[in-house]
Amino acid sequence: MAVRPVFVPNDAVPFYNVVNIDFAWNGGFAVSQKRKNIEAVHNGFRLKNADGKPLEISSKSAIELGVKLSAFNLLKYVPELNKSIPVENVYQAGKIFERGGNFPDLMFVTSKEAKRDERFKQNGKITGFIFDNQKFPTTPQSLFYDYIYLNAVLENPEFAEELVKYNGFTDIEYNPNKSISTQAKSAAIFVSLYRLGLTDEIKDAEKFKALFKTKF
């Protein structure tokens, strides 16, 4: 058996709830196996929520929107480059380490290369994040990732319009025991802020930070 979370929009800080689903894990690395696990989680969610409409957000999603919203595919505009690049690259390039600072060159490699860069293991702890000359703290832990991801969704309104039709989000590769940030949680936060009419707060870094700083 395995347990995976479904992130559900919520009107109060931190703007999401977690519904944990127990299911029989299908082993293997094939996409077909991943999709069996996704379907098992989604079926479990629907059993707990009769109105559940879940969306897998990853490259393994059977729904095209979910694939496009993967951090490896979703594009975020970078002013200094005057172009858009994958969210994953922006996030990895924004990490500031206690020894070595951040690594802007990660904006120019593949998303997989950016995520697995060996320098992450050689430069100590993450002390903060930076994007467009704006610095972000390490707490709340996923604040920077959420900021980048949510703004990328806003920059792709055709995705945003479809995203808000769902009410539960999964990322089958995400293991809460090993990772902090996930595109599924970010998606739930986006839907919450959209419903609350707070999408303008997403665009301004300081206003976005203020949404979470007291109760996260």
N, C-alpha and C positions, 0 to 999 in steps of 0.2 A: 504493500500500500504506500501511497505518497500523499502529500498535502501540497496544494498550490492555492495562492490567493486570487480572488476576484476583487478588483478595486471598483467600488461603487460610488458615484457622485453623492456628495453630502453638502447641505447648505451651511454648515458650521465649520470653523477651522478644525482640522487642516484640510477641509473640503473633500474628504473621501472617507469611506468606511472600507473595511476589509471583511470579505466573506471567505472563510477558508473551506476548501472542498477536499474531502478525502476520496481517493479513487485508486483503482488498480493500475499501477504504472506499466506502460508498455515499453520495454527496453529496446535499445537500438538507436542508431543515428540517422536512419532513413527518414525522409520527410513524411512518408506514410505513417511511420510509428509516432512521430511528433504530432501528427494530426489526429491520431487515435487518442492521444493524451489530451489534446485540446478539446476534442469532442466530449471526452469523459468529464473534464472540468466543467464545460459548458452545460452538459446535461445535469450535472450535480447542482449547478447554479440555478437552472430552471426549476428543479425540484424544490428549491428553497424559495424561489421567487417566481410566482406564476406569470408575472409580466416581464420576466427577465429577457433581455435582448443583448447577449454578450458579443463582444468583438475581440478576437485575438489580434494583438498588434505585434507583429514580428514578420520576419521573412518566411516563416512557416505557415502563416495564415492562409486559409482556403478562400478568404475574401480579399479581393484586390485592394480595397481600402486599407485593410490591416497591413498588407505588405508595403503599401506606399507610405504608411505612417510609421514604419520601422525607422528607428534612429539612423540606420544605415542608409536609408533612402530619402527620408524627409529632409528637405533643404532649408537652411537658415541663411539669411543674407548677412554677409560680413562686410561692414563699411570699408575697412582697410584694404580689402581685396576687390571691392566693387563687384562682387558676385556672390552667389549662394553656393554653399557646400553642405554636405550631410551634417546633421545635428551631432552625430557621434564624433566627427572630427573637431567641431567647435568645442564640444565638451572636453575631450581629451587634451586639446591644445590649451584649454583654459586652466588646467590644473597647475597650481603653484606649489612647488615642493620646498622643503626647508633647506635643501642643498640643490641648487641648480635652477631655481625659478620655474618658469613654464617653458613649454616647447612649441613655439608658433609653427615650426616646420611640419607639425603633425596635421596642419591644414592641407598639406599638399600630397599626402599619401592616401592609400585606400583606408576605408573605415576599419577594416580588420587590422591593418598594420598599426593604425593609430591606437586602437584599443590594447594591443599587445606589445607596445613599445617597451624594450628592455630597460630603458632609463627610469621607468616608474619604480623598479625594484632597487635602484642604485642611489636614489636621492632623498631618502628619508620620508617623513610624513607629509601629507598634503596640508598646507597651512592656509590655503584660500583658493580663490578662483579669480580669473580676470577675463573680461570680454569688452571690446570697444572702450578700453581705458577705464572701465568701471570694475571695481573690485567687489567680490562677494565673500562672505564668511563661510566657514565649514559647518556652521549650525544656523538654522536647521539643516540637517545633513543633505537633503536633496534639493535645497533651494536653487542652486545655480543650474542644475540639470533641468529642473522644472521651468525655470525662467527661459532658458534657451529653447526648450521643447515647445512650450506654450506660445512663444513668439513665432516660432517656425510654423505652427498650425495657423496662427493669424495671418501669416504671410502667404498661406495657401488656402484662401477662403473656400475653394471648391471642396477641400478635405474637411474643413471645419463644419461646413453645412451638413455633410453626411455624418460626421463623427457624433454630433449632438443627438442623433436619432437612436443611439445606443445607451444602455444604462448599466453595463458591466464590462470590465476590461481585463484581459489576461495577457500574459507574456510567458509562454511555456518555458522559455529558457531562463526565466528569472527564479532564483532561489533566495528567499528572504534570509537564509542563514549565511549566505555568501556575498550578497550585494545589497546596496542601499537604494540606488536609483533604478527606476524602470519606466519605460515608456507607457506602460499600462496605468501606473499610478498618475503619471503626468496627464494622461488622457482624461482620467476621472476628474482631476482638478480642473482641467479646461472646461469640461461640461458643467461642472458646478459653478464656476465663475461666469460662464455664458448664461446659465439660467438665472443667476443673480444680477445680471446686467453689469458685471464688473470687468468686462474684457479690456476696458481702457486702462485699468490698473495693471494689466499684464505688460503693457507697452513701456511703462516707466519703471525703471529698476528700483528706485527708492519706494515708490508706491507699492510695488510688488512685494518688496521686503517687509513693508509695514503690515501687509495682510497676515503675515505669519509670525511676526517677532514676539508676540506675547503669549500665545497659547499652543504653539506647535509642539 
